[in-house]
Amino acid sequence: MQRIHNAIQLTGLTDEELFQLYGYPSGLDRPWVRANFVSSIDGAVTSDGLSGGLGTDADRRVFLALRELADVVLVGAGTARAENYGPAKTDPSLRRRLHELGIGGHPDGAPPPIAVVTASAALDASGRLFPESPAAPAGTHSGAVPDSPGDPAAQTPGTQVSDQVAPLIITTAAAPAIRKRQLTDAGAEVIEAGDVAVSPQAVLDALAERGLTRVLCEGGPRLFGDLLAADCIDELCLTTAPVLIGGTAPRIALSREEFRVTMRPAHILLDEDATMLIRWVRT
């Protein structure tokens, strides 16, 4: 046992240093799956039913940095509905620079698509996630740091953001054809990754076929549990908010069976308000 002595003060980090700390491995020949969660000290992943209720300034700063680095944002349908997900809003020039550094981003500055996993394809095609929906955000805009991951202003304040890209809806062959057609008509790309249940490995294979290997999973607990059970998780970025919640909120991972994955801390960040952010990587 030893005292933690290598924690880094987040306040003193430049954005460049933060991106380097969270950069993806170079030369990936398979999807690298990073999960990002926030929880209370006692393990709750929601407050009043939303993960945004646990967010701190430090958590939001890292949340936005992880999206800038990612090729794709993977999320379960339940989380997408609860958090009212919209398209990811990122900085095109920053995305290009991160690509040049070889740690993330996109060569053309395009934002990462949102990929929603839903076995039933039961999503509201009129929601703001879809380009052809009346609720979709128009063009580019600037805005404030969000309270919720799905907030259309999920970006650094004052930056210009990139146009929306088509979401990916990852579903099953058994999902009703009419639902899949409605989602396609709303501007989504619909992908089948399983017959009745969605296969985590088939999801990652489909993303890799589209050149999307830097995968950022934003939950929820069921999707994260499925990915863990399928041995598909490479790292976990876990923010611990300095609060106790109690109640009946779920843990960050839910699965039918127990399993064990051994991990090590790549780094530990501390903020002035006592928020702790640890990047856990598989051993």
ZADREN-449328 format. One record per residue (C-alpha): x, y, z; residue number from 0. Coordinates in pm, 1 decimal. Example, Ala and Ser with C-alpha at 12.3 -4.5 7.8 and 13.67 -1.06 7.14 Angstrom:
BEGIN
+----------+----------+----------+-----+
!        x !        y !        z !   k !
+----------+----------+----------+-----+
!   1230.0 !   -450.0 !    780.0 !   0 !
!   1367.0 !   -106.0 !    714.0 !   1 !
+----------+----------+----------+-----+
//
This chain:
BEGIN
+----------+----------+----------+-----+
!        x !        y !        z !   k !
+----------+----------+----------+-----+
!      0.0 !      0.0 !      0.0 !   0 !
!    122.0 !    349.1 !    -79.6 !   1 !
!     -6.7 !    702.7 !    -58.5 !   2 !
!   -133.1 !    848.7 !   -387.0 !   3 !
!    134.9 !   1093.7 !   -490.2 !   4 !
!    101.9 !   1121.4 !   -866.1 !   5 !
!   -232.2 !   1301.2 !   -888.1 !   6 !
!   -227.2 !   1592.2 !  -1132.6 !   7 !
!   -406.1 !   1918.5 !  -1057.5 !   8 !
!   -651.5 !   1969.0 !  -1342.7 !   9 !
!   -664.4 !   2345.6 !  -1297.5 !  10 !
!   -300.1 !   2381.6 !  -1399.1 !  11 !
!   -333.7 !   2177.6 !  -1718.9 !  12 !
!   -350.8 !   2347.4 !  -2057.4 !  13 !
!   -595.8 !   2210.5 !  -2313.1 !  14 !
!   -301.2 !   2073.6 !  -2512.1 !  15 !
!   -175.1 !   1882.3 !  -2207.8 !  16 !
!   -523.8 !   1749.3 !  -2138.7 !  17 !
!   -560.0 !   1616.5 !  -2493.6 !  18 !
!   -220.4 !   1448.2 !  -2471.0 !  19 !
!   -322.2 !   1277.3 !  -2146.3 !  20 !
!   -636.5 !   1138.1 !  -2306.3 !  21 !
!   -504.1 !   1076.7 !  -2656.9 !  22 !
!   -587.6 !    744.2 !  -2818.9 !  23 !
!   -307.2 !    499.8 !  -2903.7 !  24 !
!   -160.6 !    557.1 !  -3249.3 !  25 !
!   -177.4 !    306.6 !  -3533.9 !  26 !
!   -493.9 !    130.3 !  -3419.5 !  27 !
!   -577.8 !   -180.9 !  -3622.3 !  28 !
!   -899.3 !   -250.1 !  -3429.2 !  29 !
!  -1155.9 !    -45.0 !  -3237.9 !  30 !
!  -1029.6 !     96.8 !  -2908.8 !  31 !
!  -1327.8 !    130.3 !  -2675.8 !  32 !
!  -1318.3 !    399.2 !  -2408.9 !  33 !
!  -1609.3 !    436.9 !  -2167.6 !  34 !
!  -1676.4 !    763.2 !  -1987.1 !  35 !
!  -1890.2 !    784.3 !  -1673.8 !  36 !
!  -1949.4 !   1012.3 !  -1379.1 !  37 !
!  -2059.8 !    874.2 !  -1043.8 !  38 !
!  -2106.6 !    990.1 !   -688.0 !  39 !
!  -1872.2 !    876.6 !   -410.2 !  40 !
!  -2123.0 !    603.9 !   -321.3 !  41 !
!  -2146.0 !    480.5 !   -680.6 !  42 !
!  -2466.4 !    641.2 !   -810.1 !  43 !
!  -2456.0 !    722.3 !  -1181.9 !  44 !
!  -2754.8 !    954.6 !  -1182.1 !  45 !
!  -2905.9 !   1228.0 !   -970.1 !  46 !
!  -3278.6 !   1279.4 !  -1024.8 !  47 !
!  -3251.3 !   1029.9 !  -1310.0 !  48 !
!  -2985.9 !   1215.1 !  -1512.0 !  49 !
!  -2607.9 !   1183.6 !  -1523.2 !  50 !
!  -2587.8 !   1558.3 !  -1583.6 !  51 !
!  -2699.9 !   1611.8 !  -1225.3 !  52 !
!  -2361.4 !   1481.4 !  -1108.3 !  53 !
!  -2155.2 !   1687.6 !  -1349.8 !  54 !
!  -1894.0 !   1935.2 !  -1229.7 !  55 !
!  -1686.5 !   2186.3 !  -1424.3 !  56 !
!  -1396.8 !   1939.9 !  -1430.7 !  57 !
!  -1618.3 !   1658.7 !  -1556.9 !  58 !
!  -1761.1 !   1877.8 !  -1833.3 !  59 !
!  -1413.6 !   1986.7 !  -1942.1 !  60 !
!  -1297.5 !   1626.4 !  -1981.1 !  61 !
!  -1632.1 !   1520.8 !  -2134.6 !  62 !
!  -1585.9 !   1774.8 !  -2413.4 !  63 !
!  -1220.0 !   1682.6 !  -2464.3 !  64 !
!  -1309.9 !   1315.3 !  -2504.5 !  65 !
!  -1564.5 !   1399.4 !  -2773.2 !  66 !
!  -1307.9 !   1608.0 !  -2962.0 !  67 !
!  -1074.4 !   1306.7 !  -2965.3 !  68 !
!  -1328.4 !   1038.7 !  -3063.1 !  69 !
!  -1421.2 !    897.3 !  -3403.6 !  70 !
!  -1769.3 !    803.2 !  -3281.4 !  71 !
!  -1983.9 !    843.9 !  -2968.5 !  72 !
!  -2158.2 !    518.1 !  -2877.0 !  73 !
!  -2463.5 !    532.8 !  -2651.5 !  74 !
!  -2755.5 !    313.8 !  -2551.5 !  75 !
!  -3106.0 !    412.5 !  -2653.2 !  76 !
!  -3222.7 !    455.4 !  -2293.3 !  77 !
!  -2948.4 !    705.6 !  -2220.9 !  78 !
!  -3006.5 !    885.3 !  -2550.5 !  79 !
!  -3374.0 !    930.3 !  -2461.4 !  80 !
!  -3321.2 !   1024.3 !  -2096.1 !  81 !
!  -3047.3 !   1278.8 !  -2173.1 !  82 !
!  -3222.4 !   1409.5 !  -2488.1 !  83 !
!  -2919.1 !   1349.5 !  -2707.8 !  84 !
!  -2849.9 !   1571.2 !  -3002.8 !  85 !
!  -2557.3 !   1570.6 !  -3245.7 !  86 !
!  -2205.4 !   1611.7 !  -3111.0 !  87 !
!  -2081.3 !   1968.3 !  -3146.4 !  88 !
!  -1706.3 !   2000.5 !  -3185.7 !  89 !
!  -1442.8 !   2245.4 !  -3309.5 !  90 !
!  -1337.4 !   2166.4 !  -3671.1 !  91 !
!   -995.0 !   2329.5 !  -3648.8 !  92 !
!   -921.8 !   2151.0 !  -3322.2 !  93 !
!  -1034.4 !   1817.7 !  -3468.2 !  94 !
!   -795.5 !   1865.6 !  -3760.7 !  95 !
!   -506.4 !   1950.2 !  -3528.2 !  96 !
!   -571.0 !   1646.3 !  -3308.7 !  97 !
!   -566.4 !   1430.1 !  -3620.6 !  98 !
!   -231.2 !   1577.7 !  -3722.6 !  99 !
!    -97.5 !   1488.6 !  -3376.8 ! 100 !
!   -213.3 !   1129.7 !  -3426.9 ! 101 !
!   -416.8 !   1113.2 !  -3105.8 ! 102 !
!   -773.6 !   1164.1 !  -3230.4 ! 103 !
!   -988.8 !   1412.6 !  -3417.0 ! 104 !
!  -1068.4 !   1401.5 !  -3789.0 ! 105 !
!   -869.8 !   1500.8 !  -4100.7 ! 106 !
!  -1155.6 !   1718.1 !  -4229.6 ! 107 !
!  -1261.2 !   1845.8 !  -3887.9 ! 108 !
!  -1593.9 !   1661.3 !  -3902.6 ! 109 !
!  -1765.0 !   1587.9 !  -3569.1 ! 110 !
!  -1803.2 !   1231.4 !  -3440.3 ! 111 !
!  -2137.9 !   1074.5 !  -3528.2 ! 112 !
!  -2364.7 !    962.2 !  -3247.3 ! 113 !
!  -2419.9 !    585.0 !  -3267.6 ! 114 !
!  -2728.2 !    467.9 !  -3076.7 ! 115 !
!  -2768.5 !    100.8 !  -2984.4 ! 116 !
!  -3129.7 !    -18.7 !  -2980.8 ! 117 !
!  -3244.1 !   -375.4 !  -3043.6 ! 118 !
!  -3599.2 !   -260.6 !  -3121.9 ! 119 !
!  -3518.3 !     56.7 !  -3321.7 ! 120 !
!  -3767.8 !    232.8 !  -3093.3 ! 121 !
!  -3645.6 !    590.2 !  -3131.0 ! 122 !
!  -3837.0 !    908.4 !  -3203.0 ! 123 !
!  -3748.2 !    997.3 !  -3561.2 ! 124 !
!  -3868.6 !   1353.5 !  -3497.6 ! 125 !
!  -3605.7 !   1407.9 !  -3227.6 ! 126 !
!  -3320.5 !   1654.9 !  -3263.0 ! 127 !
!  -3064.8 !   1376.8 !  -3312.9 ! 128 !
!  -3184.0 !   1333.0 !  -3671.7 ! 129 !
!  -3079.1 !   1569.2 !  -3955.2 ! 130 !
!  -3418.1 !   1565.1 !  -4129.2 ! 131 !
!  -3612.4 !   1627.5 !  -3808.8 ! 132 !
!  -3771.5 !   1971.0 !  -3749.7 ! 133 !
!  -3613.2 !   1956.8 !  -3402.2 ! 134 !
!  -3259.4 !   1918.7 !  -3539.3 ! 135 !
!  -3024.5 !   2212.9 !  -3471.7 ! 136 !
!  -2961.7 !   2412.9 !  -3786.2 ! 137 !
!  -2617.8 !   2487.5 !  -3930.4 ! 138 !
!  -2344.0 !   2591.1 !  -3693.0 ! 139 !
!  -2368.6 !   2790.7 !  -3375.4 ! 140 !
!  -2182.2 !   2873.5 !  -3059.0 ! 141 !
!  -2302.3 !   2807.6 !  -2708.7 ! 142 !
!  -2228.3 !   2738.2 !  -2346.0 ! 143 !
!  -2099.0 !   2427.6 !  -2176.6 ! 144 !
!  -2401.5 !   2200.5 !  -2118.4 ! 145 !
!  -2560.0 !   2065.9 !  -1806.0 ! 146 !
!  -2648.2 !   1749.0 !  -1997.1 ! 147 !
!  -2440.2 !   1535.9 !  -2236.8 ! 148 !
!  -2713.7 !   1566.1 !  -2496.4 ! 149 !
!  -2725.9 !   1944.8 !  -2488.0 ! 150 !
!  -2682.8 !   2093.2 !  -2839.0 ! 151 !
!  -2436.7 !   2342.3 !  -2695.3 ! 152 !
!  -2196.2 !   2069.5 !  -2583.7 ! 153 !
!  -1878.8 !   2257.4 !  -2666.8 ! 154 !
!  -1629.0 !   2505.0 !  -2536.9 ! 155 !
!  -1793.5 !   2847.5 !  -2494.4 ! 156 !
!  -1764.0 !   3073.9 !  -2795.5 ! 157 !
!  -1613.9 !   2823.7 !  -3039.6 ! 158 !
!  -1756.0 !   2768.7 !  -3386.7 ! 159 !
!  -1892.9 !   2419.5 !  -3426.5 ! 160 !
!  -1918.5 !   2181.7 !  -3719.6 ! 161 !
!  -2228.1 !   2080.3 !  -3912.9 ! 162 !
!  -2430.7 !   1781.7 !  -3804.7 ! 163 !
!  -2340.0 !   1437.5 !  -3937.9 ! 164 !
!  -2583.8 !   1151.6 !  -3980.3 ! 165 !
!  -2636.7 !    944.7 !  -3666.2 ! 166 !
!  -2583.2 !    569.9 !  -3676.5 ! 167 !
!  -2869.3 !    357.6 !  -3543.7 ! 168 !
!  -2739.4 !     12.6 !  -3455.4 ! 169 !
!  -3022.2 !   -236.1 !  -3428.7 ! 170 !
!  -3126.1 !   -591.5 !  -3517.2 ! 171 !
!  -3272.4 !   -780.3 !  -3810.3 ! 172 !
!  -3580.9 !   -848.7 !  -3597.1 ! 173 !
!  -3655.8 !   -479.7 !  -3535.9 ! 174 !
!  -3972.6 !   -363.8 !  -3715.1 ! 175 !
!  -3897.6 !   -263.3 !  -4073.1 ! 176 !
!  -4126.9 !     39.6 !  -4049.6 ! 177 !
!  -3923.1 !    181.1 !  -3760.8 ! 178 !
!  -3598.4 !    132.2 !  -3947.5 ! 179 !
!  -3745.7 !    300.0 !  -4254.3 ! 180 !
!  -3864.7 !    598.1 !  -4048.0 ! 181 !
!  -3517.4 !    641.9 !  -3899.9 ! 182 !
!  -3357.0 !    619.9 !  -4243.3 ! 183 !
!  -3602.5 !    878.5 !  -4377.3 ! 184 !
!  -3507.1 !   1104.2 !  -4083.4 ! 185 !
!  -3145.7 !   1103.2 !  -4202.9 ! 186 !
!  -2991.3 !    819.9 !  -4001.1 ! 187 !
!  -2780.3 !    530.9 !  -4122.5 ! 188 !
!  -2940.3 !    213.3 !  -3990.1 ! 189 !
!  -2706.4 !    -78.6 !  -3922.5 ! 190 !
!  -2808.0 !   -433.0 !  -3827.6 ! 191 !
!  -2569.9 !   -591.5 !  -3575.1 ! 192 !
!  -2748.5 !   -907.7 !  -3469.0 ! 193 !
!  -3063.6 !  -1105.2 !  -3536.5 ! 194 !
!  -3270.4 !  -1053.7 !  -3219.4 ! 195 !
!  -3014.7 !   -905.5 !  -2978.4 ! 196 !
!  -2742.1 !   -656.0 !  -3063.5 ! 197 !
!  -2397.6 !   -818.4 !  -3060.5 ! 198 !
!  -2130.1 !   -591.1 !  -2906.6 ! 199 !
!  -1860.5 !   -737.0 !  -3132.0 ! 200 !
!  -2080.3 !   -689.1 !  -3438.8 ! 201 !
!  -2128.9 !   -325.8 !  -3334.0 ! 202 !
!  -1754.0 !   -268.3 !  -3320.7 ! 203 !
!  -1700.4 !   -452.6 !  -3648.6 ! 204 !
!  -1957.2 !   -227.6 !  -3817.6 ! 205 !
!  -1790.1 !     83.7 !  -3679.1 ! 206 !
!  -1446.3 !    -38.1 !  -3789.8 ! 207 !
!  -1579.2 !    -97.1 !  -4143.1 ! 208 !
!  -1660.7 !    274.1 !  -4150.0 ! 209 !
!  -1315.7 !    372.4 !  -4025.1 ! 210 !
!  -1443.1 !    452.5 !  -3674.8 ! 211 !
!  -1187.8 !    293.3 !  -3443.1 ! 212 !
!  -1163.4 !    552.2 !  -3163.8 ! 213 !
!  -1485.4 !    464.0 !  -2984.5 ! 214 !
!  -1621.5 !    669.6 !  -2694.7 ! 215 !
!  -1900.5 !    493.2 !  -2504.4 ! 216 !
!  -2110.8 !    731.0 !  -2294.2 ! 217 !
!  -2335.1 !    463.7 !  -2145.8 ! 218 !
!  -2566.0 !    376.1 !  -2013.6 ! 219 !
!  -2498.2 !    104.4 !  -1758.0 ! 220 !
!  -2665.2 !   -169.9 !  -1964.3 ! 221 !
!  -2461.1 !   -100.6 !  -2277.7 ! 222 !
!  -2141.9 !    -69.5 !  -2073.9 ! 223 !
!  -2221.6 !   -399.1 !  -1901.6 ! 224 !
!  -2279.4 !   -570.2 !  -2236.3 ! 225 !
!  -1948.2 !   -440.3 !  -2370.8 ! 226 !
!  -1767.0 !   -553.6 !  -2056.1 ! 227 !
!  -1927.2 !   -897.7 !  -2068.5 ! 228 !
!  -1815.5 !   -930.3 !  -2432.1 ! 229 !
!  -1458.2 !   -833.8 !  -2333.2 ! 230 !
!  -1470.9 !   -522.9 !  -2552.3 ! 231 !
!  -1366.3 !   -246.4 !  -2309.2 ! 232 !
!  -1012.1 !   -109.7 !  -2326.7 ! 233 !
!  -1039.3 !    176.1 !  -2079.9 ! 234 !
!  -1271.4 !    359.5 !  -1844.0 ! 235 !
!  -1259.6 !    731.9 !  -1775.1 ! 236 !
!  -1435.5 !    764.8 !  -1441.7 ! 237 !
!  -1519.3 !   1094.0 !  -1276.0 ! 238 !
!  -1604.7 !   1076.2 !   -906.2 ! 239 !
!  -1814.4 !   1374.7 !   -804.7 ! 240 !
!  -1754.2 !   1485.5 !   -442.8 ! 241 !
!  -2107.7 !   1401.7 !   -326.6 ! 242 !
!  -2305.1 !   1119.7 !   -165.5 ! 243 !
!  -2642.6 !   1045.5 !   -326.7 ! 244 !
!  -2801.7 !    737.2 !   -171.3 ! 245 !
!  -3130.0 !    633.1 !   -331.0 ! 246 !
!  -3176.8 !    364.4 !   -594.9 ! 247 !
!  -2960.1 !    493.3 !   -880.1 ! 248 !
!  -2780.7 !    217.4 !  -1076.4 ! 249 !
!  -2408.3 !    143.7 !  -1089.2 ! 250 !
!  -2204.9 !    225.9 !  -1398.4 ! 251 !
!  -2225.7 !   -133.6 !  -1527.1 ! 252 !
!  -2525.6 !   -368.1 !  -1530.3 ! 253 !
!  -2504.4 !   -726.4 !  -1656.2 ! 254 !
!  -2667.8 !  -1062.7 !  -1598.3 ! 255 !
!  -2346.3 !  -1224.3 !  -1477.3 ! 256 !
!  -2043.6 !  -1114.4 !  -1279.7 ! 257 !
!  -1703.9 !  -1087.7 !  -1448.0 ! 258 !
!  -1366.1 !   -946.1 !  -1359.1 ! 259 !
!  -1149.4 !   -711.4 !  -1567.4 ! 260 !
!   -819.7 !   -600.0 !  -1414.6 ! 261 !
!   -723.6 !   -237.9 !  -1480.6 ! 262 !
!   -456.6 !     11.6 !  -1379.6 ! 263 !
!   -473.3 !    391.9 !  -1341.9 ! 264 !
!   -301.5 !    564.6 !  -1635.2 ! 265 !
!   -342.3 !    897.8 !  -1456.6 ! 266 !
!   -534.2 !   1063.0 !  -1175.1 ! 267 !
!   -660.5 !   1420.7 !  -1199.6 ! 268 !
!   -789.9 !   1631.6 !   -911.7 ! 269 !
!   -986.2 !   1953.8 !   -937.9 ! 270 !
!  -1014.0 !   2235.5 !   -685.6 ! 271 !
!  -1364.3 !   2124.7 !   -583.2 ! 272 !
!  -1233.3 !   1771.2 !   -501.2 ! 273 !
!  -1366.3 !   1611.1 !   -819.8 ! 274 !
!  -1142.7 !   1314.1 !   -902.8 ! 275 !
!  -1095.1 !   1190.0 !  -1260.1 ! 276 !
!   -915.2 !    860.9 !  -1320.3 ! 277 !
!   -829.8 !    707.6 !  -1654.9 ! 278 !
!   -833.3 !    330.3 !  -1603.2 ! 279 !
!   -667.0 !    114.6 !  -1871.7 ! 280 !
!   -666.7 !   -263.4 !  -1905.3 ! 281 !
!   -357.1 !   -438.2 !  -1779.0 ! 282 !
+----------+----------+----------+-----+
//
